[in-house]
Amino acid sequence: MRSTFHSIETAKRSLFTQQAALNTVGHNIANANTEGFSRQKVNMVASRPMEAYGMQRSTAPGQLGTGVEYTSITRIRNSFLDTQYREQNKGVGSLSIQTDTLSKLEQIVNEPSDTGIRTVLENFWNAWSDLSKDPENVTGREILRETSKALTDSFNELSRQLSQMSSDLTTNIENKAAEANSLLQTISSLNDEIRKIESIGDNANDLRDQRDLMTDKLSKIVNINVVEGATGYSITMGNVNLVDGGDVTPLTSGALETAFATGALTGGEVHGMIVSRDVNVAEFSKSLDALANTLANGEFQVTIPKGSLLPGTTTETTADQIVTVRGINGLHKLGYSLDGSAGEDFFTFKTGANGITAASIQLNPTIDGDSNKIATSLRGTIDGGGVVTPIKGNNGLALIMAELKEVSFTFDQSASGGSITNASVNDFYSAMVGTLGVKSQEASRLYTNTQAQLDQVEGNRQSVSGVSLDEEMSDLIKYQYGYSAAARFMTTFDELLDKLINGTGTVGR
């Protein structure tokens, strides 16, 4: 049996439902530019009709509808696209750091330029060439001394900048660990809040959006795998558990280093920082150290001209001799300085260092204090008693030094970090710079491609979850008309009831 006020109830349900839809549209419009927001939708269904089939079914034909009601308000989200986004995001995070680091390395190396190591190397060889034209010239010796100091200073400064970059990357790893921990704590708290709200039957749409946004940000820092269970998100990094419902395993820089070493950390900004520090910066530093040490002590062969009188000997060479010497230091010891003494090590290392590296190389303090200690002569005279008197004006050693620009040195492959075993100093440095350029270009290319793929996935996500103001305005009009029609229906039936109640049974009064 239908109720006299049945239609009033039907109109009321319609008004409530259309109003909920209008409120949801307004919420969507308000958050059109909110990061991480997913548009929401009111799910409407026809309410249960009257006179359902049963033992006491009315004999009135058909069922009488009771209007509309909404069963839930849900957000529009595609979990598959979320997974794709996070997978791409870890690649973007790692490659962005590597690209940035390699770009900074190129700026530090600053080649080609008028101030880079290539230029000071050229000046060094040219200074020897100029000195060979007048070995006793004081100005030429002073220029060579200053040019040599400029070369060692360039090595020292470049090494210092590389060390600083490595230190900065280590500090940034610690900062990123702290940032990741903050995100993990937020995700854990949201897990608890969402579980409490949804346990009473509501959908925690906005909280879920916040949790997904935090998870997206985390995926740029480290690679993660996300699984949703009864207690919320469980997040792992390889085989390392980070979040399980309300439980969090904090990250430390040491834990991240270990995860990288074991293969659990495969992407994200932290991965890019460790690769940049331990591969890109470390390899260039290793090659630079090898260059400095080889310049000073690396083996190469030279031809000692006939008639040379080497220190420690009392007879002149009777023919040209090919000898193997250990770097500029070894060659410098084969000659005589302007004061007649045998040459010393041309390059030494700073106090406290274990050997010559880019950071420790320096001009021998003895030569730095007296440019007359620079050896240029290979000849001398011998008196009857076997005493050798060097010929100061001889330029034999200076000429050989000037020609070392084209001489092939032996590089320690393990020390240089590469595959070059024999090359001139200039060619080795050119190969270092060229390798750096190729690495930078390749990292930039990979970053651009990965970013494009991430943008495509994000575009697909926004096409599903993003708020379209045009669509929302269309829905706004639709629900507005629905609400107005329901209100008109209620008014109409109110008038009918007024007629029924107040206008009937009055005949004969």
VEXDREN-2710 file (C-alpha; in Angstrom, 1 decimal):
% VEXDREN-2710
k/r/px/py/pz
1/MET/0.0/0.0/0.0
2/ARG/1.6/3.2/-1.1
3/SER/2.0/6.1/1.4
4/THR/0.2/9.4/1.0
5/PHE/3.5/11.1/1.6
6/HIS/5.5/8.7/-0.6
7/SER/6.4/11.4/-3.2
8/ILE/7.6/13.8/-0.5
9/GLU/10.1/11.2/0.6
10/THR/11.1/10.6/-3.1
11/ALA/11.7/14.3/-3.6
12/LYS/13.7/14.6/-0.4
13/ARG/16.0/11.7/-1.5
14/SER/16.5/13.4/-4.8
15/LEU/17.3/16.8/-3.2
16/PHE/19.8/15.2/-0.8
17/THR/21.5/13.2/-3.6
18/GLN/21.7/16.1/-6.1
19/GLN/23.0/18.3/-3.3
20/ALA/25.8/15.8/-2.5
21/ALA/26.7/15.7/-6.2
22/LEU/26.8/19.5/-6.3
23/ASN/29.0/19.6/-3.2
24/THR/31.3/17.1/-4.8
25/VAL/31.6/19.1/-8.0
26/GLY/32.4/22.2/-6.0
27/HIS/35.1/20.2/-4.1
28/ASN/36.6/19.1/-7.5
29/ILE/36.5/22.7/-8.8
30/ALA/38.2/24.0/-5.7
31/ASN/41.0/21.5/-6.0
32/ALA/41.5/21.8/-9.7
33/ASN/45.1/23.0/-9.1
34/THR/45.9/21.0/-6.0
35/GLU/48.9/18.8/-6.4
36/GLY/48.0/15.1/-6.2
37/PHE/44.2/15.6/-6.1
38/SER/42.0/13.0/-7.8
39/ARG/38.6/14.1/-9.0
40/GLN/35.7/12.5/-7.1
41/LYS/32.4/11.2/-8.2
42/VAL/29.1/10.6/-6.4
43/ASN/27.8/7.1/-7.2
44/MET/24.0/7.2/-7.5
45/VAL/21.6/4.2/-7.5
46/ALA/17.8/3.9/-7.6
47/SER/16.6/3.4/-4.0
48/ARG/14.8/0.2/-3.1
49/PRO/11.3/0.2/-4.5
50/MET/8.2/-0.5/-2.5
51/GLU/6.2/-3.7/-2.7
52/ALA/9.1/-6.0/-3.2
53/TYR/8.1/-9.6/-3.9
54/GLY/7.2/-11.5/-0.7
55/MET/4.5/-13.5/1.2
56/GLN/2.4/-10.3/1.8
57/ARG/2.8/-8.8/-1.6
58/SER/0.2/-6.2/-2.5
59/THR/-2.2/-6.9/-5.3
60/ALA/-1.4/-3.5/-6.9
61/PRO/0.4/-3.9/-10.2
62/GLY/4.2/-3.3/-10.5
63/GLN/6.6/-1.8/-8.0
64/LEU/6.6/1.9/-7.0
65/GLY/10.1/3.5/-7.2
66/THR/11.2/5.4/-4.2
67/GLY/13.7/7.8/-6.0
68/VAL/17.5/8.0/-5.8
69/GLU/20.2/7.8/-3.3
70/TYR/24.0/7.8/-3.4
71/THR/25.9/4.8/-2.1
72/SER/29.4/6.3/-2.0
73/ILE/31.7/9.1/-3.1
74/THR/34.8/7.6/-4.7
75/ARG/37.9/9.1/-6.3
76/ILE/38.8/8.3/-9.9
77/ARG/42.2/6.7/-9.8
78/ASN/44.1/4.0/-11.8
79/SER/46.5/2.0/-9.7
80/PHE/48.3/0.6/-12.8
81/LEU/49.2/4.1/-13.9
82/ASP/50.4/4.9/-10.4
83/THR/52.8/2.0/-10.6
84/GLN/54.0/3.0/-14.0
85/TYR/54.6/6.6/-12.8
86/ARG/56.6/5.5/-9.8
87/GLU/58.7/3.1/-11.9
88/GLN/59.6/6.0/-14.3
89/ASN/60.0/8.4/-11.5
90/LYS/62.9/6.5/-10.0
91/GLY/64.7/6.7/-13.3
92/VAL/64.1/10.4/-13.6
93/GLY/65.4/10.9/-10.0
94/SER/68.6/9.0/-10.6
95/LEU/69.4/10.5/-14.1
96/SER/68.6/14.0/-13.1
97/ILE/71.3/13.9/-10.4
98/GLN/73.8/12.2/-12.7
99/THR/73.1/14.7/-15.5
100/ASP/73.5/17.6/-13.0
101/THR/76.7/16.2/-11.6
102/LEU/78.3/15.6/-15.0
103/SER/77.3/19.1/-16.1
104/LYS/79.0/20.5/-13.0
105/LEU/82.1/18.4/-13.7
106/GLU/82.3/19.8/-17.2
107/GLN/82.1/23.3/-15.7
108/ILE/84.9/22.6/-13.2
109/VAL/87.1/21.0/-15.9
110/ASN/86.3/24.0/-18.1
111/GLU/87.7/22.6/-21.4
112/PRO/88.4/24.0/-23.9
113/SER/89.3/27.3/-22.3
114/ASP/92.2/29.6/-21.6
115/THR/92.4/28.6/-18.0
116/GLY/92.1/24.8/-18.0
117/ILE/94.8/22.2/-17.5
118/ARG/95.2/21.8/-21.3
119/THR/96.4/25.4/-21.5
120/VAL/98.7/25.3/-18.5
121/LEU/100.2/22.1/-19.9
122/GLU/100.9/23.8/-23.2
123/ASN/102.4/26.7/-21.3
124/PHE/104.6/24.3/-19.4
125/TRP/106.0/22.7/-22.6
126/ASN/106.4/26.0/-24.2
127/ALA/108.3/27.4/-21.2
128/TRP/110.8/24.5/-21.6
129/SER/111.1/25.2/-25.3
130/ASP/111.8/28.9/-24.6
131/LEU/114.4/28.1/-22.0
132/SER/116.2/25.7/-24.3
133/LYS/117.0/28.7/-26.6
134/ASP/118.9/30.4/-23.8
135/PRO/119.5/28.0/-20.8
136/GLU/121.3/30.7/-18.7
137/ASN/118.5/33.3/-19.1
138/VAL/117.2/34.2/-15.7
139/THR/113.8/35.4/-17.1
140/GLY/113.3/32.1/-18.9
141/ARG/114.0/30.1/-15.7
142/GLU/111.6/32.3/-13.7
143/ILE/108.9/31.9/-16.3
144/LEU/109.4/28.1/-16.2
145/ARG/109.2/28.1/-12.4
146/GLU/106.0/30.1/-12.4
147/THR/104.5/28.0/-15.2
148/SER/105.3/24.8/-13.3
149/LYS/103.7/26.2/-10.2
150/ALA/100.6/27.2/-12.2
151/LEU/100.4/23.6/-13.5
152/THR/100.6/22.1/-10.0
153/ASP/98.2/24.7/-8.7
154/SER/95.7/23.7/-11.4
155/PHE/96.0/20.1/-10.5
156/ASN/95.5/21.0/-6.8
157/GLU/92.5/23.2/-7.3
158/LEU/90.8/20.8/-9.7
159/SER/91.3/18.0/-7.2
160/ARG/90.0/20.2/-4.4
161/GLN/86.8/20.9/-6.3
162/LEU/86.3/17.2/-7.1
163/SER/86.8/16.4/-3.4
164/GLN/84.3/19.1/-2.5
165/MET/81.8/17.8/-5.0
166/SER/82.2/14.3/-3.6
167/SER/81.7/15.6/-0.1
168/ASP/78.6/17.6/-1.1
169/LEU/77.1/14.4/-2.7
170/THR/77.7/12.5/0.6
171/THR/76.0/15.3/2.5
172/ASN/73.1/15.3/0.1
173/ILE/72.6/11.5/0.6
174/GLU/72.2/12.2/4.3
175/ASN/69.7/15.0/3.6
176/LYS/67.7/12.8/1.2
177/ALA/67.6/10.0/3.9
178/ALA/66.1/12.6/6.3
179/GLU/63.6/13.7/3.6
180/ALA/62.6/10.0/2.9
181/ASN/62.1/9.4/6.6
182/SER/59.7/12.3/6.8
183/LEU/57.7/10.9/3.9
184/LEU/57.7/7.4/5.4
185/GLN/56.4/8.7/8.7
186/THR/53.6/10.7/6.9
187/ILE/52.6/7.6/4.9
188/SER/52.5/5.5/8.0
189/SER/50.3/8.0/9.8
190/LEU/48.0/8.2/6.8
191/ASN/47.8/4.4/6.8
192/ASP/46.4/4.6/10.3
193/GLU/44.0/7.4/9.6
194/ILE/42.7/5.9/6.5
195/ARG/42.2/2.5/8.2
196/LYS/40.2/4.1/11.0
197/ILE/37.9/6.2/8.7
198/GLU/37.2/3.3/6.3
199/SER/36.5/0.9/9.1
200/ILE/33.2/2.7/9.6
201/GLY/32.3/2.5/5.9
202/ASP/33.4/5.9/4.5
203/ASN/36.0/6.4/1.7
204/ALA/39.0/8.5/2.9
205/ASN/39.4/10.0/-0.6
206/ASP/41.4/13.1/0.3
207/LEU/43.6/11.2/2.7
208/ARG/44.3/8.6/0.0
209/ASP/45.3/11.4/-2.4
210/GLN/47.8/12.7/0.2
211/ARG/49.2/9.2/0.8
212/ASP/49.7/8.7/-3.0
213/LEU/51.3/12.1/-3.3
214/MET/53.8/11.3/-0.5
215/THR/54.4/7.9/-2.2
216/ASP/55.1/9.5/-5.5
217/LYS/57.6/11.9/-3.9
218/LEU/59.3/9.0/-2.2
219/SER/59.6/7.1/-5.5
220/LYS/61.8/9.9/-6.8
221/ILE/64.2/9.6/-3.9
222/VAL/64.5/5.7/-3.9
223/ASN/63.1/2.9/-5.9
224/ILE/60.0/1.5/-4.1
225/ASN/57.4/-1.3/-4.5
226/VAL/54.0/-0.5/-3.1
227/VAL/51.4/-3.1/-2.1
228/GLU/48.1/-2.2/-0.5
229/GLY/46.8/-4.5/2.2
230/ALA/44.4/-4.5/5.1
231/THR/46.6/-2.2/7.2
232/GLY/47.3/0.2/4.3
233/TYR/50.4/0.6/2.1
234/SER/53.4/-1.8/2.5
235/ILE/56.4/-0.2/0.9
236/THR/59.7/-2.0/0.2
237/MET/63.0/-0.9/-1.5
238/GLY/64.3/-4.1/-3.0
239/ASN/64.3/-6.5/-0.1
240/VAL/64.3/-3.7/2.5
241/ASN/61.0/-3.1/4.2
242/LEU/60.3/0.6/4.7
243/VAL/56.6/0.8/5.7
244/ASP/54.2/-1.8/6.8
245/GLY/50.9/-0.3/7.9
246/GLY/51.8/1.9/10.8
247/ASP/55.3/0.6/11.2
248/VAL/58.3/2.4/9.8
249/THR/61.9/1.3/9.3
250/PRO/63.9/4.6/9.2
251/LEU/66.6/5.1/6.5
252/THR/70.1/6.2/7.2
253/SER/72.9/7.2/4.8
254/GLY/74.7/4.0/5.9
255/ALA/71.7/1.9/5.2
256/LEU/71.3/3.5/1.7
257/GLU/75.0/2.8/1.0
258/THR/74.5/-0.8/2.0
259/ALA/71.4/-1.1/-0.1
260/PHE/73.3/0.2/-3.1
261/ALA/76.1/-2.2/-2.6
262/THR/73.7/-5.2/-2.3
263/GLY/71.6/-4.1/-5.3
264/ALA/68.5/-3.2/-3.4
265/LEU/68.8/0.5/-4.3
266/THR/68.5/0.7/-8.1
267/GLY/66.9/4.1/-8.7
268/GLY/66.0/7.4/-7.4
269/GLU/67.9/10.5/-6.4
270/VAL/70.0/8.7/-3.8
271/HIS/71.0/6.1/-6.4
272/GLY/72.1/9.0/-8.7
273/MET/74.1/10.6/-5.9
274/ILE/76.0/7.4/-5.1
275/VAL/76.7/6.7/-8.8
276/SER/77.8/10.3/-9.4
277/ARG/80.1/10.2/-6.4
278/ASP/81.5/6.7/-6.6
279/VAL/81.6/6.4/-10.4
280/ASN/81.6/9.7/-12.3
281/VAL/83.5/11.9/-9.8
282/ALA/85.7/9.1/-8.5
283/GLU/86.8/7.9/-11.9
284/PHE/87.7/11.4/-13.1
285/SER/89.6/12.0/-9.8
286/LYS/91.4/8.7/-10.3
287/SER/92.4/9.5/-13.8
288/LEU/93.5/13.0/-12.7
289/ASP/95.7/11.5/-10.0
290/ALA/97.1/9.1/-12.6
291/LEU/97.9/12.0/-14.9
292/ALA/99.7/14.0/-12.2
293/ASN/101.7/10.9/-11.0
294/THR/102.6/9.8/-14.5
295/LEU/103.7/13.3/-15.5
296/ALA/106.2/13.2/-12.5
297/ASN/107.1/9.5/-12.4
298/GLY/105.6/7.6/-15.4
299/GLU/107.9/5.6/-17.5
300/PHE/108.8/6.7/-21.1
301/GLN/111.8/6.3/-23.4
302/VAL/114.0/9.1/-24.6
303/THR/117.1/9.3/-26.7
304/ILE/120.2/10.7/-24.9
305/PRO/122.4/12.3/-27.6
306/LYS/126.0/11.3/-28.2
307/GLY/128.5/13.2/-26.1
308/SER/126.3/13.5/-23.1
309/LEU/127.9/13.2/-19.7
310/LEU/125.3/12.0/-17.2
311/PRO/125.6/12.6/-13.5
312/GLY/127.4/9.7/-11.7
313/THR/129.4/8.9/-14.8
314/THR/132.9/10.0/-15.9
315/THR/132.7/9.2/-19.6
316/GLU/130.7/10.8/-22.3
317/THR/128.3/8.6/-24.3
318/THR/129.8/7.5/-27.6
319/ALA/126.5/7.2/-29.4
320/ASP/122.9/8.1/-29.1
321/GLN/121.3/6.0/-26.3
322/ILE/117.7/5.1/-25.9
323/VAL/117.0/5.0/-22.1
324/THR/113.9/4.5/-20.0
325/VAL/113.3/7.1/-17.4
326/ARG/110.6/7.5/-14.8
327/GLY/108.8/10.8/-15.6
328/ILE/110.0/14.3/-15.6
329/ASN/111.6/13.6/-12.2
330/GLY/113.7/10.8/-13.7
331/LEU/114.7/12.9/-16.7
332/HIS/115.5/15.9/-14.7
333/LYS/118.0/13.9/-12.6
334/LEU/119.9/13.1/-15.8
335/GLY/120.9/16.8/-16.2
336/TYR/122.9/19.5/-14.5
337/SER/121.5/22.7/-13.0
338/LEU/123.0/26.2/-13.6
339/ASP/125.0/25.9/-10.4
340/GLY/126.6/22.7/-11.6
341/SER/124.7/20.3/-9.3
342/ALA/122.9/17.3/-10.6
343/GLY/119.2/17.7/-11.1
344/GLU/116.8/16.7/-8.4
345/ASP/113.1/15.6/-8.5
346/PHE/111.3/18.3/-10.4
347/PHE/108.0/17.5/-8.8
348/THR/107.4/16.4/-5.2
349/PHE/104.4/15.9/-2.9
350/LYS/103.1/17.9/0.0
351/THR/103.9/17.1/3.6
352/GLY/101.6/14.3/4.9
353/ALA/100.8/12.8/1.5
354/ASN/101.8/9.3/0.6
355/GLY/102.8/10.0/-3.0
356/ILE/102.1/12.3/-5.9
357/THR/98.5/12.8/-6.7
358/ALA/96.6/15.7/-8.2
359/ALA/95.9/17.0/-4.7
360/SER/99.5/16.6/-3.4
361/ILE/101.7/17.4/-6.4
362/GLN/103.9/20.5/-6.1
363/LEU/107.1/22.0/-7.6
364/ASN/110.1/20.9/-5.7
365/PRO/110.6/23.5/-2.9
366/THR/114.3/23.6/-3.7
367/ILE/113.6/24.6/-7.3
368/ASP/110.8/26.9/-6.2
369/GLY/113.2/28.7/-4.0
370/ASP/116.0/28.9/-6.6
371/SER/115.2/28.7/-10.3
372/ASN/119.0/28.1/-11.0
373/LYS/118.3/24.5/-9.7
374/ILE/116.4/23.8/-12.9
375/ALA/118.6/21.3/-14.8
376/THR/119.0/22.1/-18.6
377/SER/122.5/20.7/-19.5
378/LEU/123.6/17.2/-20.5
379/ARG/127.2/18.0/-21.1
380/GLY/130.3/18.6/-19.0
381/THR/134.1/18.5/-19.0
382/ILE/136.3/16.1/-17.0
383/ASP/139.7/17.2/-15.6
384/GLY/142.6/14.9/-15.0
385/GLY/141.3/14.0/-11.6
386/GLY/138.0/12.8/-13.0
387/VAL/136.1/15.8/-11.7
388/VAL/133.1/16.8/-13.8
389/THR/132.4/20.4/-14.6
390/PRO/129.0/20.8/-16.2
391/ILE/128.6/23.1/-19.2
392/LYS/126.1/25.6/-18.1
393/GLY/125.1/26.8/-21.5
394/ASN/124.2/23.4/-22.8
395/ASN/120.5/22.9/-23.6
396/GLY/120.4/19.2/-24.3
397/LEU/118.0/18.4/-21.4
398/ALA/115.8/21.4/-22.0
399/LEU/115.3/20.3/-25.6
400/ILE/114.3/16.8/-24.5
401/MET/111.9/18.3/-21.9
402/ALA/110.3/20.5/-24.6
403/GLU/109.7/17.4/-26.8
404/LEU/107.9/15.4/-24.1
405/LYS/104.7/16.9/-25.3
406/GLU/104.6/14.2/-28.0
407/VAL/106.3/11.4/-26.0
408/SER/104.2/8.4/-25.0
409/PHE/104.2/7.7/-21.2
410/THR/103.2/4.4/-19.6
411/PHE/100.0/4.8/-17.5
412/ASP/99.0/2.4/-14.9
413/GLN/95.6/1.1/-16.2
414/SER/94.3/0.3/-12.7
415/ALA/95.3/3.7/-11.4
416/SER/93.9/5.6/-14.4
417/GLY/90.6/3.9/-14.2
418/GLY/90.5/3.4/-17.9
419/SER/91.9/1.3/-20.7
420/ILE/94.7/3.7/-21.8
421/THR/98.1/2.3/-21.1
422/ASN/100.3/4.3/-23.4
423/ALA/99.7/7.9/-24.5
424/SER/101.2/11.3/-24.3
425/VAL/100.2/13.4/-21.3
426/ASN/98.2/15.8/-23.5
427/ASP/96.4/12.9/-25.3
428/PHE/95.6/11.2/-22.0
429/TYR/94.1/14.4/-20.7
430/SER/92.1/15.0/-23.9
431/ALA/90.8/11.4/-23.6
432/MET/89.7/12.2/-20.0
433/VAL/87.8/15.3/-21.1
434/GLY/86.3/13.5/-24.1
435/THR/85.1/10.6/-22.0
436/LEU/83.5/13.1/-19.6
437/GLY/81.8/14.8/-22.4
438/VAL/80.4/11.6/-23.8
439/LYS/79.1/10.5/-20.4
440/SER/77.5/13.9/-19.9
441/GLN/75.8/13.7/-23.3
442/GLU/74.6/10.2/-22.8
443/ALA/73.2/10.9/-19.3
444/SER/71.4/14.0/-20.7
445/ARG/69.9/11.9/-23.5
446/LEU/68.7/9.2/-21.1
447/TYR/67.3/11.8/-18.8
448/THR/65.4/13.6/-21.6
449/ASN/63.9/10.3/-22.8
450/THR/63.0/9.1/-19.3
451/GLN/61.4/12.5/-18.4
452/ALA/59.4/12.3/-21.6
453/GLN/58.1/8.9/-20.7
454/LEU/57.3/10.1/-17.2
455/ASP/55.4/13.1/-18.7
456/GLN/53.4/10.7/-20.9
457/VAL/52.4/8.5/-17.9
458/GLU/51.5/11.6/-15.9
459/GLY/49.4/12.8/-18.8
460/ASN/47.6/9.5/-18.9
461/ARG/47.1/9.8/-15.1
462/GLN/45.7/13.3/-15.4
463/SER/43.3/12.2/-18.2
464/VAL/41.9/9.7/-15.7
465/SER/42.2/11.5/-12.3
466/GLY/42.7/15.2/-13.2
467/VAL/40.0/17.8/-12.8
468/SER/38.6/19.1/-16.1
469/LEU/36.9/22.4/-15.3
470/ASP/34.8/22.2/-18.5
471/GLU/33.5/18.8/-17.5
472/GLU/32.9/19.9/-13.9
473/MET/30.9/23.0/-15.1
474/SER/28.9/20.7/-17.3
475/ASP/28.1/18.4/-14.3
476/LEU/27.4/21.5/-12.2
477/ILE/24.6/22.6/-14.6
478/LYS/23.3/19.0/-14.8
479/TYR/23.1/18.6/-11.1
480/GLN/21.7/22.1/-10.6
481/TYR/18.8/21.3/-13.0
482/GLY/18.4/18.0/-11.2
483/TYR/18.1/19.7/-7.9
484/SER/15.8/22.4/-9.2
485/ALA/13.5/19.7/-10.8
486/ALA/13.4/17.8/-7.5
487/ALA/12.5/20.9/-5.6
488/ARG/9.8/21.7/-8.2
489/PHE/8.5/18.1/-7.8
490/MET/8.3/18.6/-4.0
491/THR/6.5/21.9/-4.4
492/THR/4.0/20.4/-6.8
493/PHE/3.2/17.5/-4.5
494/ASP/3.0/19.8/-1.5
495/GLU/0.3/21.7/-3.4
496/LEU/-1.5/18.4/-4.1
497/LEU/-1.4/17.4/-0.5
498/ASP/-2.6/20.9/0.5
499/LYS/-5.6/20.4/-1.8
500/LEU/-6.2/16.9/-0.5
501/ILE/-6.0/17.9/3.2
502/ASN/-7.5/21.3/3.2
503/GLY/-9.7/21.3/0.1
504/THR/-11.6/18.0/0.3
505/GLY/-14.5/17.0/2.6
506/THR/-15.7/20.6/2.7
507/VAL/-18.9/20.2/0.6
508/GLY/-22.0/21.4/2.5
509/ARG/-20.1/23.5/5.0
END
